[in-house]
Amino acid sequence: MKAHIDFRHSDEEAAHFDKIGFGAKITNAYELENGFIAVIVDWDSKIDRHKIKHAQEGCIIYSSEKEVAIELEFQDYSFKYDDLEDDVYPRIEVLLDYKGSEKRMDYVCFQNLKYQAAVYFAPQDWNYSKNPKKIDF
């Protein structure tokens, strides 16, 4: 399995990232005992750093080529395209490529930290149970 970041953005968004000196990278990735994959992503900006402190969850993207990704959006730092009326949010995609694995993976959640996120992926059947037991409470 491989984890990587993708900047699938328009020329306007790329120019916006360049303008603010934005950069992002994967600092660590772990396979946990339960089969989950945790990917740690850091980001920073040279200009207006305080506006990209936290990311929000965007679209979940599945690929027929055994990839799953989550968009992380920076909604505190919107900008406008020349030809669009709505605000646009800079975003990065955190992808998990599991082509070399027998497992099928799903995006589960992410932990939003200051200038960082921990993104969790899990085997597709992680929450499937054959014999669930009801809990009286």
C-alpha beads as a LAMMPS data file, in Angstrom:
LAMMPS data file: protein, C-alpha beads

137 atoms
136 bonds

1 atom types
1 bond types

-500.0 500.0 xlo xhi
-500.0 500.0 ylo yhi
-500.0 500.0 zlo zhi

Masses

1 110.0

Atoms # bond

1 1 1 0.000 0.000 0.000
2 1 1 1.095 3.529 -0.693
3 1 1 -0.194 6.820 0.638
4 1 1 0.336 10.109 -1.144
5 1 1 -1.016 13.635 -1.478
6 1 1 -2.523 14.904 -4.696
7 1 1 -3.125 18.527 -5.584
8 1 1 -5.950 18.027 -8.096
9 1 1 -6.750 21.635 -8.579
10 1 1 -7.284 24.176 -11.262
11 1 1 -4.711 26.683 -12.448
12 1 1 -6.420 29.317 -10.284
13 1 1 -6.144 27.136 -7.190
14 1 1 -2.500 26.311 -7.961
15 1 1 -1.774 30.030 -8.304
16 1 1 -3.502 30.639 -4.955
17 1 1 -1.357 27.972 -3.247
18 1 1 1.797 29.434 -4.818
19 1 1 0.802 32.947 -3.731
20 1 1 0.485 31.946 -0.060
21 1 1 3.516 29.612 -0.073
22 1 1 1.424 26.568 0.811
23 1 1 3.009 23.142 1.194
24 1 1 1.802 19.764 2.435
25 1 1 3.436 16.389 2.984
26 1 1 2.850 12.985 4.509
27 1 1 5.091 12.686 7.538
28 1 1 4.167 9.120 8.602
29 1 1 1.879 6.228 7.747
30 1 1 1.077 3.241 9.946
31 1 1 -0.690 -0.082 9.550
32 1 1 -2.412 -0.730 12.872
33 1 1 -3.031 -4.167 14.399
34 1 1 -6.738 -4.031 13.489
35 1 1 -5.902 -3.554 9.793
36 1 1 -6.575 0.184 9.767
37 1 1 -4.136 2.501 8.005
38 1 1 -3.329 5.864 9.628
39 1 1 -1.783 8.536 7.409
40 1 1 -0.349 11.652 9.063
41 1 1 -0.407 14.800 6.911
42 1 1 1.269 18.120 7.776
43 1 1 0.754 21.448 6.014
44 1 1 1.892 25.027 6.337
45 1 1 1.807 28.371 4.589
46 1 1 4.316 31.210 4.528
47 1 1 1.566 33.840 4.247
48 1 1 -1.668 33.962 6.261
49 1 1 -0.643 30.863 8.176
50 1 1 -3.420 31.341 10.743
51 1 1 -6.084 30.877 8.045
52 1 1 -5.093 27.293 7.201
53 1 1 -4.697 25.987 10.732
54 1 1 -7.462 23.366 10.426
55 1 1 -8.934 21.387 7.536
56 1 1 -12.493 20.219 6.997
57 1 1 -13.636 16.983 5.397
58 1 1 -14.531 17.294 1.735
59 1 1 -15.522 14.659 -0.811
60 1 1 -14.635 11.002 -0.503
61 1 1 -13.246 9.676 -3.779
62 1 1 -13.165 6.011 -4.811
63 1 1 -11.345 4.724 -7.845
64 1 1 -11.842 1.507 -9.777
65 1 1 -8.056 1.256 -9.751
66 1 1 -7.971 0.346 -6.033
67 1 1 -7.546 3.833 -4.631
68 1 1 -9.544 5.718 -2.042
69 1 1 -9.061 9.380 -1.154
70 1 1 -10.440 12.122 1.034
71 1 1 -10.327 15.815 0.220
72 1 1 -9.185 18.094 3.011
73 1 1 -10.565 21.597 2.475
74 1 1 -9.362 24.834 4.042
75 1 1 -12.652 26.684 4.419
76 1 1 -11.163 29.532 6.445
77 1 1 -9.208 30.676 3.387
78 1 1 -11.640 30.916 0.505
79 1 1 -10.982 32.740 -2.743
80 1 1 -12.893 33.462 -5.938
81 1 1 -12.302 32.388 -9.494
82 1 1 -12.827 35.051 -12.114
83 1 1 -15.733 33.188 -13.735
84 1 1 -17.460 31.774 -10.602
85 1 1 -19.746 33.544 -8.162
86 1 1 -19.266 31.109 -5.254
87 1 1 -16.263 30.935 -2.972
88 1 1 -13.727 28.203 -3.650
89 1 1 -11.775 26.489 -0.895
90 1 1 -8.204 25.308 -1.373
91 1 1 -8.008 21.535 -0.975
92 1 1 -5.633 18.620 -1.008
93 1 1 -6.409 14.944 -1.464
94 1 1 -4.966 12.245 0.756
95 1 1 -4.927 9.027 -1.274
96 1 1 -4.400 5.427 -0.270
97 1 1 -3.345 3.207 -3.156
98 1 1 -3.935 -0.450 -2.297
99 1 1 -3.288 -2.034 -5.727
100 1 1 -0.735 -4.481 -4.322
101 1 1 -3.050 -5.671 -1.561
102 1 1 -5.803 -8.273 -1.441
103 1 1 -7.768 -5.967 0.874
104 1 1 -10.355 -3.476 -0.281
105 1 1 -10.111 -0.271 1.725
106 1 1 -12.521 2.481 2.776
107 1 1 -12.015 5.954 4.167
108 1 1 -13.273 6.019 7.775
109 1 1 -12.545 9.406 9.375
110 1 1 -9.853 11.934 10.127
111 1 1 -8.611 13.594 13.278
112 1 1 -8.231 17.303 12.729
113 1 1 -5.181 18.732 14.451
114 1 1 -3.484 22.121 14.253
115 1 1 -1.579 22.197 10.898
116 1 1 -1.985 18.437 10.692
117 1 1 -4.483 15.636 10.174
118 1 1 -4.478 11.921 10.908
119 1 1 -6.485 10.221 8.146
120 1 1 -7.810 6.715 8.805
121 1 1 -8.595 4.040 6.243
122 1 1 -9.918 0.561 7.093
123 1 1 -10.583 -2.759 5.420
124 1 1 -13.921 -2.540 3.620
125 1 1 -15.633 -5.024 5.964
126 1 1 -14.294 -3.486 9.186
127 1 1 -17.713 -2.803 10.732
128 1 1 -19.487 -5.928 9.470
129 1 1 -20.665 -8.319 12.148
130 1 1 -22.444 -11.647 11.630
131 1 1 -23.913 -11.966 15.114
132 1 1 -24.411 -8.577 16.742
133 1 1 -25.686 -8.620 20.322
134 1 1 -28.077 -5.966 21.473
135 1 1 -27.024 -4.081 24.572
136 1 1 -29.644 -3.217 27.153
137 1 1 -29.145 0.242 28.527

Bonds

1 1 1 2
2 1 2 3
3 1 3 4
4 1 4 5
5 1 5 6
6 1 6 7
7 1 7 8
8 1 8 9
9 1 9 10
10 1 10 11
11 1 11 12
12 1 12 13
13 1 13 14
14 1 14 15
15 1 15 16
16 1 16 17
17 1 17 18
18 1 18 19
19 1 19 20
20 1 20 21
21 1 21 22
22 1 22 23
23 1 23 24
24 1 24 25
25 1 25 26
26 1 26 27
27 1 27 28
28 1 28 29
29 1 29 30
30 1 30 31
31 1 31 32
32 1 32 33
33 1 33 34
34 1 34 35
35 1 35 36
36 1 36 37
37 1 37 38
38 1 38 39
39 1 39 40
40 1 40 41
41 1 41 42
42 1 42 43
43 1 43 44
44 1 44 45
45 1 45 46
46 1 46 47
47 1 47 48
48 1 48 49
49 1 49 50
50 1 50 51
51 1 51 52
52 1 52 53
53 1 53 54
54 1 54 55
55 1 55 56
56 1 56 57
57 1 57 58
58 1 58 59
59 1 59 60
60 1 60 61
61 1 61 62
62 1 62 63
63 1 63 64
64 1 64 65
65 1 65 66
66 1 66 67
67 1 67 68
68 1 68 69
69 1 69 70
70 1 70 71
71 1 71 72
72 1 72 73
73 1 73 74
74 1 74 75
75 1 75 76
76 1 76 77
77 1 77 78
78 1 78 79
79 1 79 80
80 1 80 81
81 1 81 82
82 1 82 83
83 1 83 84
84 1 84 85
85 1 85 86
86 1 86 87
87 1 87 88
88 1 88 89
89 1 89 90
90 1 90 91
91 1 91 92
92 1 92 93
93 1 93 94
94 1 94 95
95 1 95 96
96 1 96 97
97 1 97 98
98 1 98 99
99 1 99 100
100 1 100 101
101 1 101 102
102 1 102 103
103 1 103 104
104 1 104 105
105 1 105 106
106 1 106 107
107 1 107 108
108 1 108 109
109 1 109 110
110 1 110 111
111 1 111 112
112 1 112 113
113 1 113 114
114 1 114 115
115 1 115 116
116 1 116 117
117 1 117 118
118 1 118 119
119 1 119 120
120 1 120 121
121 1 121 122
122 1 122 123
123 1 123 124
124 1 124 125
125 1 125 126
126 1 126 127
127 1 127 128
128 1 128 129
129 1 129 130
130 1 130 131
131 1 131 132
132 1 132 133
133 1 133 134
134 1 134 135
135 1 135 136
136 1 136 137
